[in-house]
Amino acid sequence: MSKAKSQRTKRSQVTKEPDVQANTSTSGRRVVEIQELLVLITHELEAKQRRDLMRVSKHFFRSIGPIAWRNVPRLDIIMRLVKNIKVKLGESWADYKWQFMITLPRNSDFSRYDLYAPWVQELELYGGYYVEVTNPRKLPSFFNGRVPLPNLQRLTASTSAPIGGKDLVDFFDTFVCPSLTELRTVIPNKGLPVADFLRVVSSDVPALLQKIKVNCPQIQVLEFYPDGMARFDQLGNERYVPTAQCKSVLQSFSSLRSFSSTTYILKPEIIGILGSLPCLESLGIRGMPTEPSVLDEELSIPETWFLVLKHLRLYEISPDDIKSLWNQPTIAKKLRSALFQIDYLNHRHPEDSPLFTENWLGPFLEALPQLSPQLQDISLYIGGLDNMTEIPRNMWNVFKLKHDLDYLFYGYKACLARQDAGTIAGPA
């Protein structure tokens, strides 16, 4: 009996409860590991799956919420969180397919919305579709003086739908806030829309810029396109001209890293203002195929301008303006990347003019390495209106041939159709 008791005592000593402090430490490590695993899993899920997973428990809600709602891809998604808001979905025959019609209620309950709003850092207003507030007069006072998205950093508008400039500015006015660093009207790699869709009404530009100046001290990326010349039949229309107030506001954006707008950028006063901005690294300019050249050929850009400029994107800019820009060493020699989108026909000249089909591109591309020795990343698109084709760099030799630009372009397209583009010219 004494021996059996001794063995039971030893087993008891071996299997005694572990130290409480050690167990707490182990549990703590286990919780951290589960949390990290949950975050990793969440990043692999689609947006809707993330939002569904938030419903599992309060812990999941708090852990996944900031990830699931960091980027909101369309305005109605966040607006549905306000009680009594109505969103009507309609189908359209157009490219943008769906229409989201938001009706603001008379009596609003923001209790649920206020839980989610601080998580949102990026908001895309349209997401490629048509989104409209059916009673827009209520929008300015709808949020009862609160900042709708207090931590919003990126606000974008991207769609092919016929969005009026006034509606666009109303949305911008609503969501502009102190945390915002990026405000963009996102247009694909093509020129301006054929109509004035998604373009800011010229008369609204001063107020919009002033609001950004007052409310967004950290603004770094700004992209908007004022209305003006938009179609082939608008040759007589005036190009947008910034007011004195607009010029003053632009000059105050000392943190601006990227700016994109229309061809007024090339006016001497504006290019001087942008050239003086200390942080400007990227510049984008969009024009129309019928717009005459803007840049003064006699303009000499001082070496003290555009100190950190690296990236230049030109869409449907006059060939004369492109060549004039590359005659400015202050710009050309600093560039690391460039994007060109050009029309194979120069609609700035009559059809019976040799300049209408002139191959100005071949000599320009041939001189490019010497003009811009630091240029590494170059994208070239050629076409007409919304039908653009990217020309890979190893096929640029096509444009050295002694033919009109339209002939060379269509020859290249024909070879692509035969899957035999290499028969035009060898690698560069």
C-alpha positions in Angstrom: 0.0 0.0 0.0 2.8 2.4 0.9 4.4 1.8 -2.5 1.2 2.4 -4.4 0.6 5.7 -2.5 4.1 6.8 -3.4 3.5 6.2 -7.1 0.2 8.1 -7.0 2.0 11.0 -5.4 4.7 11.1 -8.1 2.0 11.0 -10.8 0.2 13.8 -9.1 3.4 15.8 -9.1 4.0 15.2 -12.8 0.4 16.2 -13.8 0.0 19.2 -11.6 -1.6 22.3 -13.1 0.9 24.5 -15.0 1.9 27.9 -13.7 -1.0 30.4 -14.1 1.4 33.2 -15.3 2.9 30.9 -18.0 -0.6 29.9 -19.2 -1.6 33.5 -19.5 1.5 34.3 -21.6 0.8 31.3 -23.9 -2.9 32.3 -24.3 -1.8 35.8 -25.1 0.5 34.6 -27.8 -2.3 32.4 -29.2 -4.7 35.3 -29.4 -2.2 37.4 -31.3 -1.6 34.5 -33.7 -5.4 34.1 -34.3 -5.8 37.8 -34.9 -2.9 37.8 -37.4 -4.4 34.8 -39.2 -7.8 36.5 -39.3 -6.3 39.6 -40.9 -4.3 37.5 -43.5 -7.5 35.6 -44.4 -9.5 38.8 -44.7 -7.0 40.3 -47.1 -7.6 37.4 -49.5 -11.3 37.7 -49.5 -13.5 39.8 -51.8 -15.2 42.9 -50.5 -18.6 41.3 -50.0 -17.1 38.2 -48.3 -15.3 40.5 -45.9 -18.5 42.3 -45.0 -20.3 39.0 -44.6 -17.6 37.7 -42.2 -18.0 40.7 -40.0 -21.4 39.3 -38.9 -19.9 36.2 -37.2 -19.2 37.9 -33.9 -18.4 41.3 -32.3 -14.7 40.3 -32.3 -14.9 39.7 -36.1 -16.8 42.9 -36.5 -14.1 45.0 -34.8 -11.2 43.2 -36.3 -12.4 43.0 -39.9 -14.3 46.2 -40.1 -11.3 48.6 -40.7 -10.1 46.3 -43.5 -13.5 45.6 -45.1 -14.5 49.2 -45.2 -11.2 50.9 -45.9 -12.0 51.1 -49.6 -15.6 51.8 -50.7 -16.0 51.2 -54.4 -19.3 53.0 -54.9 -21.2 55.8 -53.1 -24.5 53.9 -52.5 -22.7 51.2 -50.6 -21.8 53.6 -47.7 -25.0 55.6 -48.0 -27.2 52.4 -47.5 -25.9 52.4 -43.8 -28.1 55.5 -43.1 -31.5 54.3 -42.0 -34.4 55.1 -44.3 -32.2 55.9 -47.3 -33.6 54.3 -50.5 -31.5 53.0 -53.3 -33.2 52.0 -56.6 -31.3 49.9 -59.0 -32.1 50.2 -62.7 -30.6 48.5 -65.8 -29.3 50.5 -68.7 -28.5 49.7 -72.3 -25.3 51.8 -72.1 -21.8 50.6 -71.4 -22.1 51.5 -67.7 -25.0 48.9 -67.5 -26.5 49.8 -64.0 -28.0 53.0 -62.5 -28.1 53.6 -58.8 -30.7 56.2 -57.8 -30.3 57.4 -54.1 -33.2 59.1 -52.4 -32.3 60.9 -49.2 -34.9 60.5 -46.4 -36.7 63.3 -44.5 -35.7 61.8 -41.2 -32.3 60.1 -40.9 -30.8 57.8 -38.4 -26.9 57.8 -38.5 -26.3 55.4 -35.6 -25.2 52.6 -37.8 -23.4 54.8 -40.4 -21.4 56.4 -37.6 -19.9 53.1 -36.7 -18.5 52.5 -40.2 -17.7 56.0 -41.4 -14.3 56.3 -39.5 -13.0 53.2 -41.2 -13.4 54.6 -44.8 -10.1 55.9 -46.2 -10.9 55.6 -49.9 -14.2 56.4 -51.7 -14.9 55.9 -55.4 -18.1 57.7 -56.2 -19.3 55.9 -59.3 -17.3 52.7 -59.7 -17.9 52.7 -63.5 -21.7 53.1 -63.2 -24.3 55.9 -63.0 -25.0 57.1 -59.5 -27.4 60.0 -58.7 -29.0 61.6 -55.7 -32.6 62.2 -56.8 -33.1 65.0 -54.3 -29.7 66.7 -54.4 -30.8 69.9 -52.7 -30.9 67.9 -49.4 -27.3 66.8 -49.8 -25.4 69.9 -48.4 -27.4 69.7 -45.1 -28.0 65.9 -45.0 -25.1 65.0 -42.7 -26.2 67.6 -40.1 -22.8 69.4 -40.0 -20.8 66.3 -39.4 -17.8 65.4 -41.6 -19.3 62.4 -43.5 -16.0 60.4 -43.7 -13.6 61.9 -41.1 -10.6 59.8 -42.2 -11.1 59.9 -45.9 -7.8 60.2 -47.8 -8.7 59.4 -51.4 -11.8 60.6 -53.3 -12.2 59.5 -56.9 -14.8 59.7 -59.7 -14.6 57.2 -62.5 -17.3 56.3 -65.0 -18.3 56.5 -68.7 -21.9 57.4 -67.6 -23.2 60.9 -68.5 -22.4 62.6 -65.2 -23.0 66.3 -65.2 -20.3 68.6 -63.9 -22.7 70.1 -61.3 -23.5 66.7 -59.9 -19.8 65.8 -59.7 -19.0 69.1 -57.8 -21.8 68.5 -55.4 -20.3 65.1 -54.4 -16.8 66.6 -54.2 -18.2 69.4 -51.9 -19.9 66.9 -49.7 -16.9 64.7 -49.0 -13.9 67.0 -49.1 -12.4 67.0 -45.6 -9.1 67.8 -43.7 -7.7 64.3 -44.0 -8.0 64.2 -47.9 -4.7 63.9 -49.8 -6.0 62.8 -53.2 -9.0 64.1 -55.3 -9.2 62.7 -58.8 -11.5 62.6 -61.8 -10.2 59.3 -63.2 -10.3 59.0 -67.0 -8.8 55.9 -68.8 -5.9 56.2 -71.2 -7.8 58.3 -73.7 -8.6 61.9 -74.3 -11.4 63.9 -72.8 -14.9 62.5 -73.0 -16.7 63.4 -76.3 -19.3 65.3 -74.4 -18.8 67.4 -71.2 -19.5 64.5 -69.0 -17.5 64.1 -65.7 -16.0 67.6 -66.3 -16.2 70.4 -63.8 -18.3 73.4 -64.9 -15.9 76.2 -65.4 -17.8 78.6 -63.2 -17.5 76.1 -60.3 -13.8 75.7 -60.5 -12.8 78.7 -58.3 -15.2 77.6 -55.4 -14.0 74.0 -55.7 -10.3 75.0 -55.5 -10.9 77.4 -52.6 -12.7 74.6 -50.7 -9.8 72.3 -51.2 -7.4 75.0 -50.1 -9.3 75.7 -46.9 -10.2 72.1 -46.0 -7.4 69.9 -47.4 -4.0 71.2 -46.1 -2.3 67.9 -47.0 -3.6 67.6 -50.7 -1.0 65.8 -52.8 -2.8 64.6 -55.9 -5.3 66.7 -57.8 -7.0 65.8 -61.1 -10.0 67.6 -62.6 -11.1 68.7 -66.0 -13.0 71.9 -66.6 -15.6 72.0 -69.4 -14.9 73.8 -72.7 -13.9 72.4 -76.0 -15.1 68.8 -76.2 -16.1 67.9 -79.7 -15.0 68.3 -83.3 -17.8 70.8 -83.9 -16.6 73.1 -81.1 -13.6 74.7 -82.8 -15.0 78.1 -81.9 -15.3 77.3 -78.2 -13.0 79.1 -75.8 -10.5 77.1 -73.9 -10.9 77.3 -70.1 -9.0 80.2 -68.6 -8.3 80.2 -64.8 -9.4 83.2 -62.8 -6.9 85.2 -60.7 -8.4 83.4 -57.6 -7.7 80.0 -59.2 -4.1 80.9 -60.0 -3.6 82.1 -56.4 -5.0 78.9 -55.0 -2.9 76.7 -57.3 0.2 78.6 -56.2 -0.6 77.8 -52.5 -0.6 74.0 -53.0 3.0 73.5 -51.8 2.4 69.8 -51.0 1.1 68.9 -54.4 2.9 65.9 -56.0 0.7 65.3 -59.0 -1.6 67.5 -61.0 -3.7 66.7 -64.1 -6.0 68.9 -66.1 -6.6 70.3 -69.5 -4.4 72.2 -71.9 -4.6 75.6 -70.1 -1.7 74.1 -68.1 0.6 75.0 -71.0 -0.3 78.7 -70.8 2.8 80.7 -69.7 1.3 81.9 -66.4 0.0 78.5 -65.3 3.1 76.5 -66.3 5.1 79.1 -64.3 2.9 78.5 -61.2 3.2 74.7 -61.5 6.9 75.0 -62.2 7.4 76.8 -58.9 5.6 74.1 -56.8 8.5 72.4 -54.8 7.0 68.8 -54.6 5.5 68.4 -58.1 6.7 65.1 -59.5 3.9 64.2 -62.0 2.0 66.3 -64.6 -0.9 65.1 -66.8 -2.4 67.1 -69.6 -5.5 66.1 -71.6 -6.6 67.8 -74.8 -8.8 67.3 -77.8 -7.8 66.3 -81.4 -9.0 69.7 -82.8 -7.4 71.9 -80.2 -4.7 74.2 -81.6 -1.3 74.4 -80.0 -1.0 76.3 -76.7 2.7 76.5 -75.7 4.6 79.6 -76.7 7.5 78.4 -78.9 9.6 81.2 -77.6 9.0 80.4 -74.0 12.2 79.4 -72.1 11.6 77.5 -68.9 14.2 78.4 -66.2 16.3 75.7 -64.6 14.8 76.6 -61.3 11.3 75.3 -62.4 10.1 71.8 -62.0 12.9 70.8 -59.7 11.5 67.3 -59.0 9.4 66.6 -62.1 9.8 62.9 -63.2 6.6 61.8 -64.9 4.7 63.4 -67.8 1.5 62.2 -69.4 0.1 63.8 -72.6 -3.3 62.9 -74.1 -4.3 64.3 -77.5 -1.9 67.2 -77.2 -0.9 69.1 -80.4 2.3 67.6 -82.0 3.7 71.2 -81.9 3.3 71.4 -78.2 4.9 68.0 -77.7 7.9 69.0 -79.7 8.1 72.3 -77.9 8.0 70.7 -74.5 10.9 68.4 -75.5 12.8 71.5 -76.6 12.8 72.6 -73.0 15.9 70.9 -71.3 14.5 71.8 -67.9 11.7 69.4 -68.5 13.1 66.9 -71.0 16.3 66.0 -69.2 14.6 65.3 -65.8 11.9 62.9 -67.0 11.9 59.3 -65.9 8.6 58.2 -67.5 6.4 59.5 -70.2 3.0 58.6 -71.7 1.9 59.7 -75.2 -1.5 59.3 -76.6 -1.8 60.7 -80.1 -4.1 60.7 -83.1 -2.8 59.3 -86.3 -4.5 62.3 -88.1 -3.7 65.9 -87.2 -7.2 67.4 -87.2 -5.8 70.8 -86.4 -5.1 71.1 -90.1 -7.3 70.8 -93.2 -7.6 67.3 -94.8 -5.9 68.5 -98.0 -2.9 69.8 -96.0 0.3 67.7 -95.9 0.3 68.3 -92.1 -2.9 66.4 -91.8 -1.1 63.0 -92.2 2.5 64.1 -91.6 4.7 61.5 -89.9 6.1 63.8 -87.2 6.3 60.9 -84.7 9.2 59.0 -86.3 11.8 61.8 -86.0 10.6 62.6 -82.5 11.0 59.1 -81.2 14.4 58.8 -82.8 15.6 61.9 -81.0 13.9 61.0 -77.7 16.9 59.1 -76.1 19.2 62.1 -76.6 16.6 64.7 -75.5 15.6 62.7 -72.4 18.6 60.5 -71.3 17.0 59.5 -68.0 13.7 58.3 -69.6 13.1 54.7 -68.8 9.4 54.0 -68.9 7.6 55.1 -72.1 4.1 54.3 -73.1 2.8 55.1 -76.6 -0.8 54.9 -77.7 -2.0 55.7 -81.2 -5.5 55.8 -82.6 -8.6 58.0 -82.9 -11.1 59.1 -80.4 -11.7 56.3 -77.9 -10.0 53.6 -80.0 -6.4 53.6 -79.0 -3.7 50.9 -79.6 -0.6 50.6 -77.5 2.5 50.4 -79.6 5.3 48.3 -77.9 8.7 49.9 -77.9 10.2 47.1 -80.0 7.9 48.2 -82.8 8.8 51.8 -82.9 11.0 51.2 -86.0 7.7 51.2 -87.9 7.6 54.9 -87.7 11.0 55.4 -89.2 9.6 54.5 -92.6 9.0 57.2 -95.2 5.2 57.1 -95.2 2.4 59.2 -93.7 1.5 58.4 -90.1 -2.0 57.1 -90.9 -0.5 54.7 -93.5 2.0 53.3 -91.0 -0.5 53.0 -88.2 -3.0 51.1 -90.4 -0.2 48.9 -91.7 0.8 48.1 -88.1 -2.8 47.3 -87.3 -3.2 45.0 -90.3 -0.1 43.1 -89.3 -1.5 42.7 -85.8 -4.6 41.2 -87.3 -2.5 38.7 -89.2 -0.5 38.1 -86.0 2.6 39.0 -88.0 3.6 42.4 -86.8 7.3 41.5 -87.1 7.1 41.6 -90.9 6.9 45.4 -90.9 10.2 46.1 -89.2 12.6 44.3 -87.0 13.2 45.0 -83.3 14.5 48.5 -82.4 
